[in-house]
């Protein structure tokens, strides 16, 4: 497995006050949050509820920032903005990329935990 993670253990550890216990807790919460937010975004995109898409992207953006997820965080910010602007085409395009990047982050959690 590659030693490169799609998020920064240094940033995460710093955000968690240097506590490996808190880092592990944040990673566990992230694993629970991603499927919920992704499903909500997908359902709301399909129904045209872009305001809720924006809110879910905002929630995930916060966690991505704590993780130091350098690709996921800006994708969340872009989706949040597209949702607020009511741009369904752009939101759908960004969502596709965001979903793939979020999955890469989820897949990297076991390797991140192994580094603790």
C-alpha positions as CSV (number, residue, x, y, z in Angstrom):
1,X,0.0,0.0,0.0
2,X,1.2,3.5,-0.8
3,X,2.5,5.6,2.0
4,X,0.7,8.6,0.4
5,X,-2.7,9.3,2.0
6,X,-5.3,11.6,0.5
7,X,-5.3,13.5,3.7
8,X,-2.6,14.8,6.1
9,X,-1.9,12.9,9.2
10,X,0.2,15.9,10.4
11,X,-2.8,18.2,10.0
12,X,-5.2,15.8,11.6
13,X,-2.9,15.2,14.5
14,X,-2.4,18.9,15.0
15,X,-6.1,19.5,14.8
16,X,-6.6,16.8,17.4
17,X,-4.1,18.4,19.9
18,X,-1.6,15.6,19.3
19,X,-3.8,12.9,20.8
20,X,-3.9,9.6,18.9
21,X,-7.1,8.7,20.7
22,X,-8.8,11.8,19.3
23,X,-7.3,11.2,15.9
24,X,-8.8,7.7,15.9
25,X,-12.1,9.1,17.0
26,X,-12.2,11.6,14.2
27,X,-11.3,9.0,11.7
28,X,-14.1,6.7,13.0
29,X,-16.6,9.7,12.8
30,X,-15.4,10.4,9.2
31,X,-16.1,6.8,8.3
32,X,-19.7,7.1,9.6
33,X,-20.2,10.6,8.1
34,X,-19.2,10.0,4.5
35,X,-21.8,7.5,3.5
36,X,-24.6,9.6,5.1
37,X,-23.5,12.8,3.4
38,X,-22.8,11.1,0.1
39,X,-26.2,9.4,0.1
40,X,-27.9,12.7,1.1
41,X,-26.1,14.6,-1.7
42,X,-27.0,12.0,-4.3
43,X,-30.7,11.8,-3.3
44,X,-31.0,15.6,-3.2
45,X,-29.2,16.1,-6.5
46,X,-31.7,13.6,-8.1
47,X,-34.7,15.5,-6.6
48,X,-33.3,19.0,-7.4
49,X,-32.9,20.0,-3.7
50,X,-29.6,21.9,-4.2
51,X,-29.9,23.7,-0.9
52,X,-29.7,20.4,1.0
53,X,-26.8,19.3,-1.3
54,X,-25.0,22.5,-0.3
55,X,-25.6,21.8,3.4
56,X,-24.3,18.3,3.2
57,X,-21.2,19.5,1.3
58,X,-20.6,22.1,3.9
59,X,-20.7,19.5,6.7
60,X,-18.3,17.2,4.8
61,X,-16.1,20.2,4.1
62,X,-15.6,20.8,7.8
63,X,-14.4,17.3,8.4
64,X,-12.3,17.3,5.3
65,X,-10.6,20.4,6.6
66,X,-9.8,18.7,9.9
67,X,-8.4,15.8,8.0
68,X,-6.2,18.0,5.8
69,X,-7.8,16.4,2.8
70,X,-6.3,18.6,0.1
71,X,-8.5,17.4,-2.8
72,X,-11.7,16.6,-0.9
73,X,-11.9,19.9,1.0
74,X,-12.0,22.2,-2.2
75,X,-14.4,19.8,-3.9
76,X,-16.8,20.1,-1.0
77,X,-16.4,23.9,-1.1
78,X,-17.2,23.9,-4.8
79,X,-20.2,21.7,-4.4
80,X,-21.4,23.8,-1.6
81,X,-21.2,26.9,-3.8
82,X,-22.8,25.3,-6.8
83,X,-25.7,24.2,-4.6
84,X,-26.1,27.7,-3.2
85,X,-26.1,29.1,-6.7
86,X,-28.7,26.6,-7.9
87,X,-26.4,25.3,-10.6
88,X,-27.5,21.7,-11.0
89,X,-25.3,20.8,-13.9
90,X,-22.1,22.0,-12.1
91,X,-23.3,20.4,-8.8
92,X,-23.7,17.0,-10.5
93,X,-20.3,17.3,-12.2
94,X,-18.5,18.2,-8.9
95,X,-20.5,15.5,-7.0
96,X,-19.1,12.8,-9.2
97,X,-15.5,13.8,-8.5
98,X,-16.2,14.5,-4.8
99,X,-17.8,11.0,-4.4
100,X,-14.7,9.3,-5.8
101,X,-12.3,11.4,-3.7
102,X,-14.3,10.8,-0.6
103,X,-14.1,7.1,-1.2
104,X,-10.3,7.3,-1.6
105,X,-10.2,9.0,1.8
106,X,-12.4,6.3,3.3
107,X,-10.2,3.6,1.8
108,X,-7.1,5.2,3.3
109,X,-8.4,5.2,6.9
110,X,-7.1,1.8,7.8
111,X,-3.6,2.8,6.6
112,X,-3.9,6.0,8.6
113,X,-4.9,4.2,11.7
114,X,-1.9,1.8,11.3
115,X,0.4,4.9,11.4
116,X,-0.9,5.8,14.9
